[in-house]
Amino acid sequence: MIESDTIKLLRECDAGIKMGVASIDDVLDYVRDEKFKKLLVECKDKHDKLKEEILTLLEKYHDDGKEPGAMAKSMSWMKTNVKLVMNESDETIADLMTDGCNMGVKSLHKYLNQYQAAEEKAKDMAKRLINLEEKLAVDIRCFL
């Protein structure tokens, strides 16, 4: 059970990171404020570092990770592009990113509860990812 829960939790973290990085990539070219852009780039870099740690752990279990669901990915892309077409502003981007962070935090907490038997190291990685998402949501509030 421990190994199974550990793999499942790490896979969800991997998918969440990929989703977060893709979301940042989708909006980065539209951001006007340099401070905002810097916050997003730094957050993306931290996501990438955590992703490498997660993949290293997954390799230990002979697992390749998980891609975000196609439906979730396409819905996110569509929402982002529709909102940006209607209002291409830093405020719109901050709103979209805040929603994404909140959804990520909610999902990760759900997976932490669902996979309680996971190794502490995997749980720690999920908590670190939650902290990254929460911090970004707080840091970009001034752009809402």
Secondary structure, 3 states (H helix, E strand, C coil): CHHHHHHHHHHHHHHHHHHHHHHHHHHHCCCCCHHHHHHHHHHHHHHHHHHHHHHHHHHHCCCCCCCCCHHHHHHHHHHHHHHHHHCCCHHHHHHHHHHHHHHHHHHHHHHHHHCCCCCHHHHHHHHHHHHHHHHHHHHCHHHC
